[in-house]
Amino acid sequence: MTSSRQVFSPVAGTVRPLSEASDPVFAAEMVGGGVLVVPDEQPQVTLCPAGGTLAKVHPHAFALTTNDGLGLLVHLGIDTVKLKGEPFEVLCPSSGSVTRGQQMIAWNPADVTARQLSPEVLVCAMEAPAGSITSEAVGQHVEAGDLLFTIPDEVQPRQRKSRKA
């Protein structure tokens, strides 16, 4: 049975601890706990790792709020914002509901490597404190759509501040 706290791999590749990310902000889990996937260097279609509502879509990244109210960030490559949208093709709407496994962004990690950037894919549960996400998939090769990790029950959505009119 699939739990709404399960997060699935957006790409095919080898799972590594987030602490091994080449970006120090992600490695320190300042964005949230999670894992990174070293993607297979072949054309890929990035899949949505969980159902929810899109918060933001960029050619190289997207964020969503899961059906449980938790924030997820998927970032394709390190410093890929510098590429100004190349070599990514956004396949999803810029907002609205998304389902687990929905096609989000097409790209070829080899194109990122050819530009001397890391193609590692960072998958972060934004409310998860550093060290709170563990994954049995670390060290394993996964296909897009395979289970990456389950967000622990202790991790709860942030309380949103209400705005007064």
Secondary structure as UniProt FT lines:
FT   TURN            4..5
FT   STRAND          6..8
FT   STRAND          13..17
FT   HELIX           18..20
FT   HELIX           24..27
FT   TURN            28..29
FT   STRAND          33..39
FT   STRAND          44..47
FT   STRAND          52..58
FT   TURN            59..60
FT   STRAND          61..66
FT   TURN            67..68
FT   STRAND          71..76
FT   HELIX           80..83
FT   TURN            84..87
FT   STRAND          89..90
FT   STRAND          96..98
FT   TURN            100..101
FT   STRAND          103..107
FT   HELIX           109..114
FT   TURN            115..116
FT   STRAND          121..125
FT   TURN            126..127
FT   TURN            130..131
FT   TURN            136..139
FT   STRAND          141..142
FT   TURN            144..145
FT   STRAND          147..150
FT   TURN            153..154
//
